[in-house]
Amino acid sequence: MMNCCGLLTDKKEPVPLKSIEVQLEVKDHVATVVSTLNYENKEDKPLEAVFVFPLPGDAAVCHFSAQIGQTHIVAEVKEKQQAREEYDDALSSGQQAFLLEESDQSPDIFSLSVGSLPPGESASIRLEYVTELAVQADDGLRFCLPAVLNPRYQPQGSEGPSVQVTSVPASLVPYSLSFSARVSSPRPISKVESNCSLEPLQYLNADQTQATVKLAAGHKFDRDVELLIYYKDAHQPTAVVEAGQASAKPGSLMGDPVVMVSLYPEFPQDVMSSLASCGEFVFLLDRSGSMDCPMNDSTPQETRISSARDTLLLLLKSLPMGCYFNIYSFGSQFEHIFPTSVEYSEKTMEEALKKVEKMQDDLGGTEILLPLKHIYAQPCIPKQPRQLFIFTDGEVGNTKEVTDLVKMNAGTHRCFSFGIGEGASSALINGMAKEGGGHAQFITGTDRMQPKVMQSLRFALQPAVGDISVSWDLPKGVSSTILSPPITAMFQGQRSLIYAQLTGQCSEATDGCVTVKYSLAGHPSQNQLHFNLKPAGDTGLTVHRLAARTVIRCLESESTHIEQEDGEVKKKKVVELSVQSGVSSSFTAFIAVNKDDGKAVQGPLERRNIPTPFYQMCGMATPQFAPMACMVAYSAPMADYLCSVGEVYDCSNMVEPVIGMAAPRIASADIDFSVYEEMQYGEEEYAAPEFPPPRKDPLLRLVSLQKASGCWLLDADLAAALGKTSEEVEKAKPASVSSEVWASILALIWLHGFKMDAKEEWELLTLKTASWIKAQNAPCVSECVDAGNTLLGCSVKKEDLGI
């Protein structure tokens, strides 16, 4: 079984997909991606190949074509049901046809069907999409090519049909990947980093504003391909005007010019340094079975759940006195530490930490909808703005239901989301943060979860920006129509994007101006950008397609929250814009039929499902069983076997085999992995590998001793965390200072002296410590700092400690 190409059948059918070639072009913060999938039928019968794969959730898929021999066919965008019928009709009549459709439930999953590939025939499929690159906390731009499609848990009774997807562990993927990128920017490119092996960066000009980079050969499909692009100057506000399509109707989105405005708000330093001392902080932690996966291969003993526990420790220690908090965890069901959010104190913090230490990945599947509904049903606490932090590996099948729920409650909270591990759904993680007016972070490869989460906590503690409005100053005769949804959140240094359609003509003036006004900590502020109305010459229709994607996503979301009749009107608008712009949607699909070849394909059509890589769970160690345990398209003998080994399995969710003539064609690229995370294996036969328990991190050891007020106690545990004996610490204490002040100053010195590389993780909790020390009006603080430096062998200055 291990020698086959990954299809779940007792036969050893070859897989017709041979290779994937990806070319990335980045212009400033916009990426264009061209993927070429090469198929070859080496069998003696005609095939239909079906490939379900991930794409970025915010991508605008704008081109799909096929090359068969000398024949080139460019697909058209049509209403989804019409496209499916044309595809089926073509196959029934012996014609070649190609269908690309977006999932009904999650915009980051697509299904590609290659129909009637005759024996010995080859075909190359080309698809293209455009997307904006997200700005990271360190000013890098993040591009992610999803190479991993993890099983998505589909809760019972959730909306929409589910289909079977063939998955294999990454090591068994039978096709190759090549990846190259070209980066260009008005500013010099300082570096390009990746979680994968890259060939050296090659600059193309002397000022280093253009460069190329390639993925090293031998990619193992065990991770998404992530690029972090850094420019030498900080991001600057820009506006790009793009001319309309000459063949499109004037007055339409595609016919008129469109402007893309990128703003990077800079808030006054005095406002940014005054972090909020109130708020209701609700933490929602995924405890499904997949959270047992290691964070990365180099430290297999550090699992997603253990890293999340460590992160919750830092979060709880960093919360301000006077706020409220609660912690929820979820799997197939959900739990909460307190019935309702409680005031943050030493007692409640310690009670929460004791329960966090015991949290395991033992709650089954990934049903995030129910705990979210419960959280939103709780009344908000007056003068305590609600901040929701969600930690998940993003393996759910009802993405749109979840993001729609967050959107419905956007007025009552801000949502900060964290995608943990390879293959986390970008549509889910980005969608929750976008709809909830918060910020999204992805933790992959060797990333540490803690600094990214603490960055988001800093955002959450920043004063909320309110009363946001956008106004335009344009020449006489020119008007603007904003295409983007209203801006609901702004964060220091994070990009805010505005798309607008420009209508009309101006004879003389060529400059325009856009102003964003807002209220920050009660003070009116604004950012203004002047720009030239002359269209850029090298963008093609990229800006129009991104703008069309933005409008389509808004209309799709609105169509699910209104009466059926109005919903049909919205759906009709989506279909019209999707067809007009050539950008995919959940209501449309790309369809291409080869009508040039007069010869019908002869013989019955065999279906081949191309396996997709997933990140293999660490508990599935037995080689013969591991690949099949996580695949959903079971052969009948496999399903029978699983049902025979005990009552642990819910076999009502087992799906039928998908190989052969009898299998229905995929109706929607959603995945039913309901059994995936709830399976358990007998310990003797399928035991998880044993890893030594991780050694307590010295930083976390010290942090765990801090009190809710921000101080430390002078005791043996603190002395041990500092690497000293109790006698050494006591003897060095100045006589006039209290034990708590001395202990707290020692902790600050140790952090500044030995853990500056992790400053993002402890900075907030030490601000609390510094405030506590100042409030004590302690004498001889300078003497304490000198004595502490001598004891610990450091040379930290008092002013650096903030005291």
C-alpha positions in Angstrom: 0.0 0.0 0.0 2.9 2.4 0.8 4.2 2.1 -2.8 1.1 3.4 -4.4 0.7 7.1 -5.4 -1.6 7.9 -2.6 -5.1 6.9 -3.9 -7.3 5.1 -1.4 -8.0 1.9 -3.3 -6.6 -1.5 -3.1 -5.3 -1.1 -6.7 -2.1 0.8 -7.6 -3.4 3.5 -10.0 -0.8 6.0 -11.1 -1.5 9.7 -10.4 -1.9 11.9 -13.5 -0.6 15.1 -11.9 3.2 15.2 -12.5 4.4 18.6 -11.5 3.4 22.1 -10.3 5.3 25.2 -11.3 4.7 28.4 -9.5 5.9 31.9 -10.5 5.4 34.8 -8.1 5.7 38.4 -9.1 5.7 41.0 -6.2 5.3 44.7 -7.0 5.6 46.6 -3.7 2.8 44.9 -1.6 0.8 43.3 -4.4 1.5 39.7 -5.6 0.6 38.0 -8.8 0.9 34.2 -8.8 0.9 32.0 -11.9 0.6 28.2 -11.2 1.1 25.7 -14.0 -0.1 22.1 -13.3 1.2 19.5 -15.7 -0.9 16.3 -16.2 -0.1 13.2 -18.1 -2.2 10.1 -18.6 0.1 7.0 -18.8 -2.8 4.6 -18.5 -4.6 2.8 -21.3 -8.0 4.4 -20.7 -9.3 7.9 -20.6 -9.2 9.7 -17.2 -10.9 12.4 -15.2 -8.5 13.9 -12.6 -9.9 15.8 -9.6 -7.6 17.9 -7.5 -8.8 19.7 -4.3 -6.1 22.2 -3.1 -5.7 25.3 -1.0 -5.2 28.9 -2.1 -4.9 32.1 0.0 -8.3 33.0 1.3 -8.1 36.6 0.0 -6.8 35.7 -3.4 -8.6 37.0 -6.6 -8.4 34.1 -9.0 -8.5 35.8 -12.4 -7.3 33.4 -15.1 -7.7 29.7 -15.9 -6.5 28.1 -19.2 -5.5 24.7 -20.6 -2.9 23.7 -23.2 -3.4 20.3 -24.9 -0.9 19.7 -27.6 -1.1 22.8 -29.9 -4.6 23.7 -28.6 -4.9 26.6 -26.1 -8.2 27.1 -24.4 -9.0 30.0 -22.1 -11.7 29.4 -19.6 -14.7 31.7 -19.1 -16.4 32.6 -15.8 -20.0 31.4 -15.6 -22.6 30.8 -13.0 -21.5 27.8 -11.0 -24.4 25.4 -11.8 -24.3 26.4 -15.5 -20.5 25.7 -15.6 -21.0 22.3 -13.9 -23.7 21.3 -16.4 -21.5 22.4 -19.4 -18.6 20.3 -17.9 -20.8 17.2 -17.5 -22.3 17.6 -20.9 -18.9 17.9 -22.5 -17.6 14.7 -20.8 -20.8 12.9 -21.7 -20.2 13.7 -25.4 -16.5 12.7 -25.3 -15.1 16.2 -25.3 -12.3 17.4 -23.1 -13.3 19.9 -20.4 -11.8 21.7 -17.4 -13.6 23.1 -14.4 -12.2 25.3 -11.6 -14.5 26.1 -8.7 -14.3 27.7 -5.3 -15.7 26.0 -2.2 -19.1 27.1 -1.1 -18.0 27.0 2.5 -14.4 28.3 2.5 -12.9 30.6 -0.1 -9.4 29.2 0.5 -10.3 25.7 -1.0 -10.6 25.1 -4.8 -11.5 22.1 -6.9 -9.9 21.5 -10.3 -11.4 18.9 -12.6 -9.6 17.8 -15.7 -12.0 15.7 -17.8 -11.5 13.2 -20.6 -7.7 13.0 -20.7 -7.1 10.4 -23.4 -4.5 7.6 -23.0 -1.0 9.0 -23.6 -2.2 12.6 -23.6 -0.6 15.5 -21.7 -2.3 18.7 -20.5 -0.9 21.9 -18.8 -3.4 23.9 -16.7 -2.5 27.5 -15.9 -4.3 29.4 -13.2 -3.5 33.0 -12.0 -4.4 35.0 -8.9 -3.6 38.3 -7.3 -3.5 39.2 -3.7 -2.2 41.9 -1.3 0.6 40.9 1.1 0.0 41.3 4.8 2.3 43.5 6.9 4.0 41.8 9.8 4.9 43.3 13.1 8.6 43.7 12.0 7.5 45.5 8.8 8.1 42.4 6.6 5.5 41.5 3.9 4.3 37.9 4.2 3.4 35.8 1.1 2.2 32.3 1.7 1.8 29.6 -0.9 -0.4 27.0 0.7 1.1 23.6 0.0 -0.7 21.8 2.8 -4.4 21.1 3.0 -5.1 19.8 6.4 -8.3 17.8 7.1 -11.1 20.2 8.0 -13.5 19.2 10.7 -17.1 19.5 9.6 -19.4 19.8 12.6 -22.7 17.9 12.5 -25.5 19.9 11.1 -23.4 22.7 9.7 -24.4 24.3 6.4 -23.6 23.1 3.0 -22.6 19.7 1.4 -19.3 18.1 2.1 -17.2 16.0 -0.4 -14.4 13.6 -0.2 -10.8 14.7 -0.5 -7.9 12.4 -1.0 -5.1 13.3 1.3 -1.7 11.8 2.0 1.2 12.6 4.4 3.5 15.1 2.9 6.3 12.5 2.4 4.1 10.5 0.0 3.1 13.3 -2.4 3.8 11.9 -5.9 4.3 15.2 -7.8 7.0 17.9 -7.6 6.9 21.7 -6.9 9.1 24.4 -8.4 8.8 28.0 -7.1 10.4 31.2 -8.2 9.8 34.8 -7.2 10.6 38.2 -8.7 10.3 41.2 -6.4 10.3 44.8 -7.4 9.7 48.0 -5.4 10.4 51.7 -5.5 12.5 51.1 -2.4 15.6 48.8 -2.1 15.0 45.2 -1.1 17.0 44.4 2.0 16.3 40.7 2.3 13.9 37.8 1.6 13.5 35.1 4.2 11.6 31.8 4.1 10.6 28.8 6.2 11.9 26.7 3.3 15.3 26.4 1.7 16.0 29.1 -0.9 18.7 29.7 -3.4 20.6 32.9 -2.8 18.8 36.2 -3.5 19.8 37.6 -6.9 19.7 41.4 -7.4 18.8 42.5 -10.9 20.0 46.2 -10.7 22.5 48.3 -8.9 20.0 50.1 -6.6 18.6 46.7 -5.4 15.0 47.5 -6.2 14.6 44.3 -8.2 15.5 40.8 -7.2 14.7 37.1 -7.9 14.8 34.1 -5.6 14.0 30.4 -6.1 12.9 27.6 -3.9 15.7 25.0 -3.5 15.1 21.7 -5.2 13.5 18.8 -3.3 10.6 20.5 -1.5 9.0 17.9 0.7 5.4 19.3 0.9 5.6 19.2 4.7 4.9 22.9 5.0 3.4 25.9 3.3 5.9 28.0 1.4 6.3 31.3 3.2 8.3 34.3 2.0 9.0 37.3 4.2 10.0 40.3 2.1 11.8 43.3 3.7 12.3 46.7 2.1 15.0 49.1 3.4 12.7 52.0 4.2 9.5 51.7 6.3 6.3 51.4 4.3 5.1 54.6 2.9 1.5 55.7 2.1 0.8 55.2 -1.7 -2.0 55.5 -4.2 -2.0 53.6 -7.5 -4.5 54.7 -10.2 -5.2 52.1 -12.9 -6.9 52.8 -16.2 -10.2 51.0 -17.0 -10.5 48.1 -19.5 -11.0 49.6 -23.0 -13.5 46.9 -23.9 -15.6 47.4 -20.7 -18.6 49.7 -20.5 -17.8 53.2 -19.2 -19.3 53.7 -15.8 -18.8 50.1 -14.8 -16.2 49.0 -12.3 -14.0 47.4 -15.0 -14.6 50.3 -17.4 -13.6 53.2 -15.1 -10.3 53.9 -13.5 -9.8 52.4 -10.0 -7.5 53.7 -7.3 -5.9 51.6 -4.6 -4.8 53.7 -1.5 -2.5 52.2 1.1 -2.2 54.1 4.4 0.1 53.3 7.3 -1.2 55.4 10.2 1.4 56.8 12.6 -0.1 57.7 16.0 1.5 60.2 18.5 4.0 58.5 20.8 2.5 59.9 24.0 -0.8 58.3 23.1 0.8 55.0 22.2 2.7 54.8 25.4 -0.4 55.0 27.5 -1.7 51.4 27.3 -5.2 50.7 28.4 -5.8 49.7 32.0 -9.3 48.3 31.3 -11.0 45.8 29.0 -12.6 42.4 29.0 -10.1 39.8 27.6 -11.6 36.5 26.4 -9.2 33.8 25.3 -10.5 30.9 23.2 -8.2 27.9 22.8 -8.4 25.0 20.4 -8.1 21.7 22.3 -8.9 19.4 19.3 -6.8 16.3 18.6 -4.8 18.1 15.9 -3.3 20.4 18.6 -1.1 17.5 19.6 1.1 18.1 16.4 4.6 19.3 17.1 5.2 23.1 16.4 8.1 22.0 14.2 10.3 19.1 13.4 13.4 20.4 15.3 11.5 20.3 18.7 9.0 17.5 18.5 8.3 17.6 22.2 6.9 21.2 21.9 3.4 20.6 20.6 0.8 23.2 19.5 -1.1 22.8 22.8 2.0 23.1 25.0 3.0 26.3 23.2 -0.5 27.6 23.6 -0.3 26.9 27.4 3.0 28.8 27.6 1.5 31.7 25.7 -1.5 31.9 28.0 0.9 32.2 30.9 2.5 35.2 29.4 -0.9 36.7 28.5 -2.3 36.3 32.0 0.8 37.8 33.6 0.6 40.8 31.2 -3.0 41.8 31.8 -3.5 45.1 33.5 -5.0 45.3 37.0 -8.6 46.3 36.9 -9.5 44.4 33.7 -11.8 41.4 33.3 -11.0 38.1 31.7 -12.1 34.5 31.0 -10.6 31.5 29.2 -12.7 29.1 26.9 -11.4 26.0 25.3 -13.1 23.9 22.6 -13.2 20.7 20.6 -16.3 18.8 19.9 -17.7 20.6 23.0 -16.4 23.6 24.9 -15.4 24.5 28.5 -14.9 27.8 30.3 -12.8 28.4 33.5 -15.3 30.9 34.9 -19.1 31.1 34.3 -18.7 34.7 33.2 -15.7 37.0 32.9 -14.2 37.9 36.3 -12.1 40.8 37.5 -8.3 40.2 37.2 -6.7 39.7 40.6 -4.1 37.5 42.2 -6.7 35.0 43.2 -8.5 34.7 39.8 -5.1 34.7 37.9 -3.8 31.8 40.0 -7.0 29.9 39.6 -6.9 30.3 35.8 -3.2 29.3 35.6 -3.8 26.1 37.6 -6.5 25.0 35.1 -4.4 26.1 32.0 -1.5 23.9 33.2 -3.9 20.9 32.9 -5.2 21.6 29.5 -4.6 18.9 26.9 -5.7 18.2 23.3 -8.5 16.0 24.5 -11.8 17.6 23.4 -12.2 15.8 20.0 -13.1 17.8 16.9 -12.9 21.5 16.0 -16.4 23.0 16.6 -15.6 26.6 17.1 -19.1 27.9 16.3 -20.8 26.9 19.6 -18.2 28.6 22.0 -18.3 31.7 19.9 -22.1 31.9 20.1 -21.8 31.4 23.9 -19.2 34.2 24.2 -21.3 36.6 22.1 -24.4 35.8 24.2 -22.7 37.1 27.4 -23.6 40.7 28.1 -20.7 43.2 27.7 -19.3 44.8 30.8 -19.7 48.6 30.9 -16.5 50.5 30.2 -14.6 47.3 29.6 -14.2 46.9 25.8 -14.3 43.2 24.8 -11.1 41.8 23.2 -11.4 38.2 21.9 -8.2 36.1 21.3 -8.7 32.9 19.3 -6.0 30.2 19.0 -6.6 27.4 16.5 -4.9 25.3 13.9 -7.7 26.4 11.6 -8.9 22.9 10.6 -12.7 23.6 10.3 -15.1 23.0 7.4 -17.6 25.7 8.2 -15.4 28.8 7.7 -18.1 31.1 6.3 -20.5 30.3 9.2 -17.8 31.3 11.6 -16.7 34.5 9.9 -20.3 35.5 9.4 -20.9 35.1 13.1 -17.9 37.3 14.0 -19.2 39.9 11.6 -22.6 39.9 13.1 -21.0 40.7 16.5 -18.4 43.1 15.2 -19.9 46.0 17.0 -19.4 44.5 20.5 -15.7 43.4 20.4 -12.4 43.2 18.6 -11.2 39.8 17.4 -7.5 38.8 17.3 -6.9 35.4 15.6 -3.9 33.1 15.5 -3.3 30.3 13.0 -1.1 27.6 14.5 0.9 25.2 12.4 1.2 24.3 8.7 -2.0 24.4 6.7 -4.1 26.6 9.0 -7.0 28.1 7.0 -6.1 31.6 5.9 -9.7 32.2 5.1 -10.7 31.4 8.7 -7.8 33.2 10.5 -7.8 36.4 8.3 -11.6 36.4 8.0 -12.2 36.4 11.8 -9.7 39.2 12.4 -11.0 41.3 9.4 -14.7 40.9 10.3 -13.9 41.5 14.0 -11.8 44.6 13.5 -8.7 43.0 15.0 -5.4 41.5 13.7 -4.4 38.1 12.4 -1.1 36.2 13.0 0.2 32.9 11.6 2.7 30.8 13.6 4.5 28.3 11.3 7.8 26.5 11.1 10.2 27.6 13.8 8.1 30.7 14.7 7.6 31.1 18.4 3.9 31.7 19.3 4.6 34.0 22.2 6.1 37.2 20.5 3.4 37.2 17.9 0.6 36.9 20.4 2.1 39.6 22.7 2.3 41.9 19.7 -1.4 41.4 19.3 -2.0 42.0 23.0 -0.1 45.3 22.6 -2.5 46.2 19.7 -5.5 45.3 21.9 -4.2 47.5 24.7 -3.7 50.5 22.3 -6.5 53.0 22.5 -9.2 52.0 20.1 -9.6 54.2 17.0 -13.1 55.3 16.4 -15.2 57.6 14.2 -13.3 56.6 11.1 -14.3 58.5 8.0 -12.9 58.8 4.5 -13.2 61.9 2.3 -12.0 62.8 -1.2 -10.8 66.0 -2.8 -10.9 65.5 -6.6 -10.9 67.8 -9.6 -14.2 69.2 -10.8 -15.9 66.6 -13.0 -14.4 63.6 -11.2 -16.2 61.7 -8.5 -15.3 58.6 -6.4 -17.3 55.6 -5.3 -15.6 53.7 -2.4 -15.6 49.9 -3.2 -14.0 48.7 0.1 -16.1 48.0 3.2 -15.8 50.8 5.9 -12.6 50.8 7.9 -13.4 49.5 11.3 -10.0 49.2 12.9 -6.6 50.9 12.6 -3.4 49.9 14.3 0.0 51.6 14.5 2.1 50.8 11.5 -0.5 48.4 10.0 -1.8 49.0 6.5 -5.3 50.2 5.8 -6.5 49.6 2.2 -9.1 51.6 0.3 -10.3 50.8 -3.2 -12.4 53.4 -5.1 -13.9 53.8 -8.6 -13.2 57.1 -10.3 -15.9 58.4 -12.6 -15.8 61.4 -14.9 -13.1 63.4 -16.8 -11.0 66.4 -15.8 -9.4 68.7 -18.3 -6.7 70.4 -16.3 -6.0 69.3 -12.7 -4.3 66.0 -12.4 -4.0 65.6 -8.6 -6.4 64.3 -6.0 -6.3 63.9 -2.2 -7.8 61.4 0.2 -8.2 62.1 3.9 -8.9 59.6 6.6 -10.2 61.2 9.9 -10.5 59.4 13.1 -10.6 59.8 16.9 -7.8 58.4 19.0 -8.0 58.4 22.8 -10.6 61.2 22.5 -8.4 63.4 20.2 -9.3 64.1 16.6 -6.6 63.0 14.2 -6.2 62.5 10.4 -3.9 61.1 7.7 -3.9 62.7 4.3 -2.4 61.5 1.0 -2.0 63.5 -2.2 -1.7 61.5 -5.4 -1.5 61.9 -9.2 -4.6 60.8 -11.2 -2.5 59.7 -14.1 -2.9 55.9 -14.5 0.1 53.7 -13.8 1.4 52.0 -16.9 2.5 48.6 -15.7 -0.3 47.2 -13.5 -2.5 45.6 -16.2 -5.9 45.0 -14.4 -4.5 44.0 -11.1 -6.0 46.8 -9.1 -9.4 46.3 -10.8 -9.4 42.6 -10.0 -8.5 43.2 -6.3 -11.2 45.8 -6.1 -13.7 43.4 -7.8 -12.7 40.7 -5.3 -13.3 43.1 -2.4 -16.8 43.9 -3.7 -17.6 40.3 -4.4 -16.7 39.2 -0.8 -18.9 42.0 0.6 -21.9 41.0 -1.5 -21.4 37.3 -0.7 -21.4 38.0 3.0 -24.4 40.2 2.8 -26.3 37.6 0.8 -26.3 35.2 3.8 -27.8 37.7 6.3 -30.9 38.9 4.4 -34.3 37.6 3.2 -34.1 35.0 0.4 -35.5 37.3 -2.3 -32.9 40.0 -1.5 -30.3 37.3 -1.2 -31.0 36.2 -4.7 -30.6 39.8 -5.9 -27.1 40.0 -4.2 -26.2 36.6 -5.7 -27.1 37.9 -9.2 -24.9 41.0 -8.6 -22.0 38.7 -7.6 -22.4 36.6 -10.7 -22.6 39.7 -12.9 -19.5 41.2 -11.4 -17.6 37.9 -11.4 -18.3 37.3 -15.0 -17.5 41.0 -16.0 -14.2 41.1 -14.0 -13.1 37.5 -14.6 -12.6 37.0 -10.9 -13.9 33.8 -9.2 -16.6 33.8 -6.5 -18.5 31.2 -4.5 -21.4 31.5 -7.0 -19.4 31.1 -10.2 -16.8 28.8 -11.7 -14.2 28.8 -14.6 -15.2 26.4 -17.4 -13.2 25.5 -20.5 -14.3 23.0 -23.2 -12.1 21.9 -26.0 -14.4 22.2 -29.0 -11.6 22.2 -31.7 -10.9 18.5 -31.7 -13.6 16.7 -33.6 -12.7 13.2 -32.3 -14.7 12.1 -29.3 -12.7 10.4 -26.5 -13.6 6.7 -26.6 -14.2 4.3 -23.7 -15.5 4.6 -20.1 -14.0 7.4 -18.1 -12.0 6.5 -15.0 -11.7 9.0 -12.2 -8.5 9.7 -10.4 -8.4 11.9 -7.2 -5.1 13.7 -6.9 -3.8 13.4 -3.3 -3.2 16.6 -1.4 -0.5 16.8 1.3 -1.5 17.3 4.9 0.7 17.9 8.0 1.0 14.4 9.6 -0.1 14.3 13.2 2.6 13.2 15.7 0.4 10.6 17.3 0.1 8.7 14.0 3.5 7.1 14.0 2.8 3.6 12.5 3.9 3.9 8.9 1.4 1.4 7.5 -1.6 2.9 9.2 -0.7 6.6 9.5 -1.4 7.7 5.9 -4.8 6.0 5.8 -5.9 7.1 9.3 -6.1 10.7 8.2 -7.6 10.2 4.8 -11.2 10.6 4.2 -11.9 8.7 1.0 -11.7 5.3 2.5 -12.0 2.1 0.5 -14.8 -0.1 1.7 -12.5 -2.6 3.5 -10.8 0.2 5.4 -14.2 1.6 6.6 -15.2 -1.9 7.6 -12.0 -2.3 9.5 -12.4 0.9 11.4 -15.9 0.0 12.4 -14.8 -3.3 13.7 -12.1 -2.2 16.1 -14.5 -0.9 18.7 -17.2 1.6 19.7 -14.8 4.5 19.8 -15.5 5.3 16.1 -18.6 7.1 14.8 -18.9 5.3 11.5 -22.0 7.2 10.4 -19.7 9.8 9.1 -17.7 7.4 6.9 -17.8 8.3 3.3 -18.0 6.0 0.2 -15.1 5.2 -2.1 -14.5 7.9 -4.7 -12.6 5.9 -7.3 -14.4 4.6 -10.4 -17.4 5.3 -12.6 -20.0 5.2 -9.8 -18.5 8.0 -7.8 -20.5 11.3 -8.0 -18.7 14.3 -9.4 -17.5 16.8 -6.8 -20.3 19.2 -6.1 -18.4 21.6 -3.8 -14.8 21.6 -2.7 -15.6 21.2 1.0 -14.1 18.5 3.1 -15.8 16.2 5.5 -13.2 15.0 8.0 -15.7 14.6 10.9 -14.0 11.4 12.1 -10.5 12.6 11.6 -9.8 14.3 15.0 -12.0 12.0 17.1 -10.2 8.8 16.3 -8.2 7.1 19.0 -5.9 4.1 18.6 -5.1 1.2 20.9 -2.0 2.1 22.9 -0.2 -1.1 22.2 -0.6 -1.3 18.5 -0.5 2.3 17.5 1.4 4.1 20.3 2.5 7.7 19.9 6.2 8.3 20.0 7.6 9.0 23.4 9.5 12.3 23.7 11.3 13.5 26.9 9.3 16.2 28.7 10.6 19.6 27.7 12.8 21.4 30.2 11.1 24.4 31.8 12.1 27.5 29.8 14.1 29.8 32.1 12.1 32.8 31.0 8.7 31.2 31.6 10.0 29.8 35.0 10.7 33.4 36.1 7.5 34.8 34.6 5.4 32.1 36.3 6.5 33.5 39.7 5.3 37.1 39.1 2.2 38.2 41.0 -0.8 39.8 39.3 0.2 43.2 40.6 3.5 43.0 38.7 5.8 42.3 41.7 7.8 39.2 42.6 8.3 37.7 46.1 11.7 37.1 47.6 11.8 33.3 48.0 13.8 30.2 47.1 11.9 29.7 43.8 12.9 33.2 42.6 16.5 32.7 43.7 16.6 29.4 41.8 15.1 31.0 38.7 17.9 33.7 38.9 20.5 31.0 39.2 21.4 31.9 42.8 20.9 30.5 46.3 18.5 32.1 48.8 21.4 33.1 50.9 23.2 34.9 48.1 20.0 36.9 47.2 19.2 37.8 50.8 22.8 38.8 51.6 23.0 41.2 48.6 19.7 43.1 49.5 20.2 46.7 50.6 18.9 47.0 54.2 16.5 49.9 53.6 14.5 48.3 50.8 11.6 45.9 51.1 11.9 42.2 50.0 9.3 42.6 47.2 10.9 45.7 45.7 14.4 44.0 45.8 12.9 40.8 44.2 11.1 42.8 41.5 14.2 44.8 40.6 16.3 41.6 40.4 13.7 40.1 38.0 13.8 43.2 35.8 17.6 43.2 35.7 17.7 39.5 34.8 15.2 40.0 32.0 17.1 43.0 30.6 20.5 41.3 31.1 19.8 37.8 29.8 16.6 37.8 27.7 16.7 40.9 25.5 16.2 38.6 22.5 12.8 37.8 23.9 11.8 41.4 24.9 8.6 41.3 22.9 7.4 38.4 25.2 8.1 40.1 28.6 7.9 43.8 27.8 4.3 44.3 28.8 4.5 42.4 32.1 7.6 44.4 33.1 5.8 47.7 32.4 3.4 46.5 35.1 6.4 45.8 37.4 7.9 49.2 36.8 4.5 50.9 37.7 4.3 48.8 40.9 7.8 49.8 42.0 7.2 53.5 41.4 4.0 53.2 43.4 5.9 51.9 46.4 8.0 55.2 46.6 10.9 52.9 47.6 14.1 54.5 48.8 17.5 53.6 47.4 16.3 52.3 44.0 19.6 53.2 42.4 21.5 51.4 45.1 19.3 48.3 44.5 20.0 48.4 40.8 23.8 48.6 41.4 23.6 45.7 43.9 21.4 43.7 41.6 23.9 44.1 38.7 26.7 43.0 40.9 24.8 40.0 42.1 23.7 38.8 38.6 26.8 39.9 36.7 25.0 42.5 34.6 25.4 46.1 33.7 21.8 47.3 33.2 21.0 51.0 33.6 18.2 52.1 35.9 16.6 54.2 33.2 16.4 51.1 30.9 14.3 49.4 33.6 11.7 52.1 33.5 11.9 52.8 37.2 
